[in-house]
């Protein structure tokens, strides 16, 4: 598939994701912040300028000036983080994404939407249409952070493209392995725009009838997200995307540690026990009703528009853990290897 400039440009910023998340983890404990920070890679250069002047008394005076400069250098790496069996591992991207079959196969009235989104959609899928040997990668979207997941500052996102969860007068920056598309922290070889009937439902709930940001109805940037897989391999293979909407902030993992932190009150004995860093945790979260969900999402238009689901997570189109490996809810495929290697400098 031909690469589009808007998608390819994301590659330059893959390393910035690593830098931002490391700074986030070190500087802000887990992921509670009030103000986003600006991260640069700094190199020091010294420029020495010597000026010589001769005074009337024939005395020579020499003055030396030293100037220090800061240079910002994005790191070009086709990589990101992911979760596997409670650990943080590495994704190494090897090719441009694929969306098959085209979105119009599932949504024949979405011709314009499909064209703008390069045929990519969330809402339906056909595993048999994917390349041979494709495996599922579960994309964890922090839907509890509301519209800020789309990386737009006017909708509450940080300038870097991370979502912000607002609760009890505090702002929590939700650092993710991939920031939203078309932002400095977007992951490489990801689709920039996606069509979804669920996006249309949210837009219509908000009284929006003709799309936003000049995009057709139901088309929005790929939201910020994390990844979850069930095995590791040093060989690049195709992976089909299964989208998971996370409505409980207490079980959304920190991208550096893979651990979770309680943010809102819960009726569970252990509010973080189903921290989404393993497939078993996802299976349990699909069946768990937690009071934290209603508390966290009371003003969240995504949650409200989708009918106020009470479960920790919602996997659109998939209602049972037994379906996680036999069904999908998108037509999107990524290509990468996922070695069992920690992705960030220690």
DRENMI-348759 format. One line per field, with one value per residue (C-alpha): chain; x negated, y, z negated. Coordinates in Angstrom, 1 decimal, padded with zeros to 4 digits, always signed. Layout:
N
torza: c(A	...)
X: c(X	...)
Y: c(Y	...)
Z: c(Z	...)
END
This chain:
346
torza: c(A	A	A	A	A	A	A	A	A	A	A	A	A	A	A	A	A	A	A	A	A	A	A	A	A	A	A	A	A	A	A	A	A	A	A	A	A	A	A	A	A	A	A	A	A	A	A	A	A	A	A	A	A	A	A	A	A	A	A	A	A	A	A	A	A	A	A	A	A	A	A	A	A	A	A	A	A	A	A	A	A	A	A	A	A	A	A	A	A	A	A	A	A	A	A	A	A	A	A	A	A	A	A	A	A	A	A	A	A	A	A	A	A	A	A	A	A	A	A	A	A	A	A	A	A	A	A	A	A	A	A	A	A	A	A	A	A	A	A	A	A	A	A	A	A	A	A	A	A	A	A	A	A	A	A	A	A	A	A	A	A	A	A	A	A	A	A	A	A	A	A	A	A	A	A	A	A	A	A	A	A	A	A	A	A	A	A	A	A	A	A	A	A	A	A	A	A	A	A	A	A	A	A	A	A	A	A	A	A	A	A	A	A	A	A	A	A	A	A	A	A	A	A	A	A	A	A	A	A	A	A	A	A	A	A	A	A	A	A	A	A	A	A	A	A	A	A	A	A	A	A	A	A	A	A	A	A	A	A	A	A	A	A	A	A	A	A	A	A	A	A	A	A	A	A	A	A	A	A	A	A	A	A	A	A	A	A	A	A	A	A	A	A	A	A	A	A	A	A	A	A	A	A	A	A	A	A	A	A	A	A	A	A	A	A	A	A	A	A	A	A	A	A	A	A	A	A	A	A	A	A	A	A	A	A	A	A	A	A	A	A	A	A	A	A	A)
X: c(+000.0	-001.3	-002.5	-000.8	-002.9	-000.7	-001.3	-005.0	-005.7	-004.8	-008.0	-010.2	-008.6	-008.7	-011.8	-010.1	-007.5	-010.2	-011.7	-008.4	-007.3	-010.6	-010.4	-006.8	-007.5	-010.5	-009.3	-005.6	-005.7	-003.1	-000.9	+000.6	-000.4	+001.0	-001.1	-002.7	-006.4	-008.5	-011.1	-014.2	-017.4	-020.2	-023.7	-026.2	-028.4	-030.9	-031.6	-034.7	-035.1	-038.3	-038.4	-041.6	-041.8	-044.8	-044.5	-046.4	-048.8	-049.8	-048.2	-046.5	-043.3	-041.8	-038.2	-036.9	-033.1	-031.7	-028.1	-026.2	-023.4	-020.6	-019.7	-016.4	-017.0	-014.0	-015.2	-014.1	-013.2	-010.4	-009.5	-007.1	-006.2	-003.6	-002.4	-002.9	-002.2	-002.6	-005.8	-006.7	-008.1	-009.1	-007.3	-009.6	-007.6	-008.6	-006.0	-003.2	+000.2	+002.9	+006.7	+008.5	+011.2	+012.0	+014.3	+017.0	+017.4	+018.8	+020.3	+021.3	+022.7	+019.4	+017.7	+016.3	+015.4	+013.5	+011.6	+010.4	+009.5	+007.6	+010.2	+009.6	+012.4	+013.4	+016.7	+016.5	+013.9	+013.3	+010.3	+010.3	+009.4	+006.2	+002.8	+001.9	+000.6	+002.0	+002.3	+004.4	+003.0	+005.3	+005.3	+006.2	+007.8	+008.2	+011.8	+012.3	+010.3	+013.1	+012.5	+008.9	+007.9	+007.9	+004.9	+006.6	+005.7	+009.0	+010.6	+008.3	+005.2	+001.6	-000.5	-002.4	+000.8	+001.5	+005.0	+005.9	+008.3	+010.0	+011.3	+012.0	+010.4	+007.2	+005.8	+004.1	+002.0	+002.5	-000.8	-000.4	-002.7	-001.3	-000.1	+002.9	+002.3	+001.0	-000.7	-004.4	-004.0	-002.1	-003.6	-005.2	-003.3	+000.1	+003.1	+003.7	+007.5	+010.1	+013.8	+016.1	+019.9	+019.1	+017.5	+020.7	+022.8	+020.6	+020.7	+024.5	+024.8	+022.9	+025.2	+022.6	+024.1	+021.4	+018.1	+015.4	+012.1	+013.1	+013.4	+016.4	+018.9	+017.5	+013.8	+011.4	+007.6	+006.4	+006.7	+003.9	+003.5	+001.4	+000.8	+001.4	+000.2	+000.3	-003.1	-006.5	-008.5	-011.7	-010.1	-007.9	-004.4	-001.0	+001.1	+004.8	+006.1	+008.9	+009.9	+010.6	+012.3	+011.1	+013.5	+011.9	+008.8	+007.7	+006.7	+005.0	+001.3	-001.6	-003.6	-007.0	-006.3	-003.2	-001.6	+001.6	+002.5	+005.9	+007.2	+010.9	+012.8	+013.9	+016.1	+013.5	+011.3	+008.3	+009.1	+006.1	+006.2	+007.2	+004.4	+004.5	+000.9	+002.0	+004.6	+006.0	+006.6	+008.4	+010.6	+011.6	+012.1	+014.6	+016.8	+016.2	+018.7	+016.8	+018.3	+015.2	+016.6	+019.6	+017.6	+014.9	+017.1	+020.0	+019.2	+017.6	+019.5	+018.0	+019.4	+022.7	+023.2	+022.5	+025.2	+023.2	+021.7	+020.9	+018.1	+014.4	+013.8	+015.9	+014.7	+017.1	+018.7	+017.2	+019.2	+017.4	+013.7	+014.2	+014.5	+011.3	+009.3	+012.1	+013.5	+012.3	+013.8	+011.6	+010.1	+006.7	+003.4	-000.1	-003.4	-006.0	-008.1	-007.7	-010.8	-010.7	-013.0	-012.3	-012.0	-013.3	-016.7	-017.4)
Y: c(+000.0	+003.4	+005.4	+008.8	+011.7	+012.2	+008.7	+008.5	+011.7	+009.9	+007.8	+010.8	+011.1	+007.5	+008.2	+011.3	+008.9	+007.1	+010.4	+011.8	+008.7	+008.3	+011.9	+011.4	+008.3	+009.8	+013.3	+012.7	+009.4	+007.4	+009.6	+012.3	+015.8	+019.3	+020.8	+019.0	+019.4	+020.1	+017.5	+018.1	+016.2	+018.6	+018.8	+021.4	+023.2	+025.9	+028.8	+030.9	+034.3	+036.3	+040.0	+042.0	+045.8	+048.1	+051.1	+054.4	+053.3	+050.4	+047.9	+044.9	+043.6	+040.2	+039.2	+035.6	+034.9	+031.4	+030.6	+027.4	+026.3	+023.8	+021.7	+019.6	+016.4	+014.0	+010.4	+008.3	+004.8	+002.6	+001.3	+001.5	-000.3	-002.9	-005.2	-009.0	-011.2	-008.4	-007.1	-004.2	-005.3	-003.8	-003.4	-003.0	-001.9	-003.2	-002.0	+000.3	-000.6	-002.3	-001.9	-004.9	-005.3	-001.6	+000.1	+000.3	-003.5	-003.2	+000.4	+000.9	+004.4	+005.6	+006.1	+009.6	+008.6	+005.6	+007.7	+010.2	+007.4	+005.4	+002.6	+002.1	+001.5	+000.3	-001.4	-004.6	-007.0	-010.3	-012.3	-014.5	-011.4	-010.7	-011.9	-015.5	-016.0	-012.7	-012.6	-010.2	-007.1	-005.6	-001.8	-000.3	+003.1	+005.2	+006.1	+007.3	+010.4	+011.5	+013.4	+014.2	+010.8	+012.2	+014.4	+017.8	+020.5	+022.2	+018.9	+018.7	+016.8	+017.9	+019.6	+016.3	+014.4	+012.6	+012.4	+014.2	+012.7	+015.2	+014.0	+015.7	+018.9	+017.3	+016.7	+013.4	+013.2	+009.7	+008.7	+006.0	+004.0	+005.8	+009.3	+010.3	+010.4	+013.6	+014.7	+014.6	+011.3	+009.3	+005.8	+004.9	+003.0	+003.7	+004.9	+008.7	+008.7	+006.1	+005.9	+004.4	+004.4	+004.8	+008.1	+009.1	+008.2	+010.4	+013.3	+013.1	+012.9	+016.2	+017.7	+017.5	+016.5	+017.1	+016.0	+018.0	+019.6	+019.5	+015.7	+013.7	+012.5	+009.6	+010.2	+011.1	+010.8	+007.4	+007.9	+007.6	+004.0	+001.1	-002.4	-005.8	-009.1	-012.8	-013.9	-012.5	-013.2	-011.8	-012.3	-009.6	-010.9	-009.3	-008.3	-007.5	-004.8	-005.5	-002.2	-002.2	+000.8	+001.2	+003.0	+002.3	+004.5	+002.3	-000.5	+001.4	+000.6	+003.0	+002.5	+002.5	+000.1	-001.8	-001.3	+000.5	+003.2	+003.8	+007.2	+007.0	+005.2	+001.6	-001.0	-003.7	-005.1	-004.6	-001.7	-002.4	-006.2	-006.4	-004.0	-004.5	-005.7	-009.3	-011.1	-012.8	-009.3	-008.2	-011.3	-010.5	-006.8	-007.7	-009.3	-006.9	-004.2	-001.6	+001.5	+003.3	+003.3	+005.5	+007.7	+008.3	+008.8	+010.9	+013.8	+011.8	+012.2	+008.9	+006.9	+008.7	+008.4	+004.7	+004.0	+004.3	+000.8	-000.4	-002.8	-002.0	-002.4	-002.7	-004.5	-003.3	-006.2	-008.8	-009.6	-012.6	-013.4	-016.6	-014.5	-012.5	-014.9	-015.7	-012.3	-008.7	-005.3	-003.5	-004.1	-002.8	-004.7	-003.7	-005.4	-005.7	-008.0	-007.9	-009.2	-009.7	-006.7	-003.6	-000.8	+002.2	+003.2	+002.1)
Z: c(+000.0	+000.9	-002.1	-002.7	-004.0	-007.0	-008.2	-007.4	-009.3	-012.5	-012.3	-013.2	-016.5	-017.7	-019.8	-021.3	-022.8	-024.7	-026.0	-027.0	-028.8	-030.7	-031.8	-032.8	-034.9	-036.7	-037.1	-037.9	-039.8	-037.9	-035.8	-037.9	-036.7	-036.7	-033.9	-031.0	-030.6	-027.5	-026.8	-024.7	-024.0	-024.7	-023.3	-024.6	-022.1	-023.0	-020.7	-021.6	-020.1	-020.6	-020.1	-020.3	-020.7	-020.9	-023.2	-022.8	-025.5	-023.2	-025.7	-024.0	-025.5	-024.6	-025.5	-025.2	-025.1	-025.5	-024.3	-025.2	-022.9	-023.4	-020.4	-020.1	-018.2	-017.7	-017.7	-014.7	-015.9	-014.4	-017.8	-020.7	-024.0	-024.7	-027.5	-027.6	-030.6	-033.1	-031.5	-029.3	-025.9	-022.6	-019.2	-016.2	-013.2	-009.8	-007.3	-006.6	-008.1	-006.0	-006.2	-004.6	-003.4	-002.7	-005.2	-002.5	-002.5	-006.0	-005.7	-002.1	-002.8	-004.2	-000.9	-001.6	-005.2	-003.9	-001.3	-004.0	-006.4	-003.8	-004.1	-007.8	-010.3	-013.7	-014.1	-012.1	-010.8	-009.0	-010.3	-007.2	-005.1	-007.1	-005.9	-006.7	-010.3	-011.6	-015.4	-017.6	-019.2	-021.7	-021.5	-024.9	-024.6	-027.8	-026.9	-030.5	-029.5	-027.2	-024.0	-024.9	-023.6	-020.1	-020.9	-020.2	-022.8	-022.6	-023.7	-026.7	-025.4	-026.2	-023.5	-023.1	-022.2	-025.5	-027.1	-030.3	-032.8	-035.1	-038.4	-041.7	-040.7	-039.5	-036.0	-035.4	-032.2	-030.9	-029.3	-026.7	-024.5	-021.5	-021.6	-019.4	-015.6	-014.0	-017.3	-018.3	-020.2	-017.6	-016.8	-013.5	-010.8	-012.3	-010.5	-011.0	-010.6	-011.3	-010.5	-013.2	-013.6	-017.3	-016.6	-014.8	-017.8	-020.0	-017.6	-017.3	-021.1	-021.2	-018.5	-015.8	-012.4	-009.9	-011.4	-013.2	-012.2	-008.5	-008.6	-007.5	-010.1	-012.0	-011.1	-013.8	-014.5	-015.9	-019.6	-022.1	-023.2	-024.7	-023.3	-024.7	-023.2	-024.1	-022.9	-021.8	-018.7	-017.1	-013.6	-012.1	-011.5	-010.7	-013.7	-013.5	-015.8	-018.4	-020.0	-023.7	-025.4	-028.9	-031.2	-034.6	-035.1	-038.1	-035.7	-033.0	-033.2	-033.4	-030.2	-031.9	-034.8	-033.5	-036.9	-037.9	-040.4	-042.0	-041.0	-041.8	-044.6	-043.9	-045.5	-044.7	-047.4	-045.2	-042.8	-040.5	-040.5	-036.8	-035.7	-031.9	-031.4	-030.6	-028.6	-031.8	-033.3	-030.1	-030.3	-033.9	-033.2	-030.5	-033.2	-036.1	-037.2	-039.3	-040.9	-039.7	-036.2	-036.9	-039.2	-036.6	-033.6	-035.0	-032.6	-029.8	-026.5	-025.1	-028.0	-028.0	-024.3	-024.4	-027.0	-030.3	-030.2	-033.7	-032.9	-033.3	-029.6	-026.5	-023.4	-020.7	-018.9	-021.3	-024.4	-025.9	-026.6	-024.6	-021.5	-021.9	-019.6	-017.1	-016.3	-015.7	-015.5	-013.0	-009.5	-010.6	-010.4	-011.7	-011.0	-013.7	-015.8	-019.6	-021.3	-025.1	-025.6	-027.8	-025.3	-027.3	-028.5	-032.1)
END
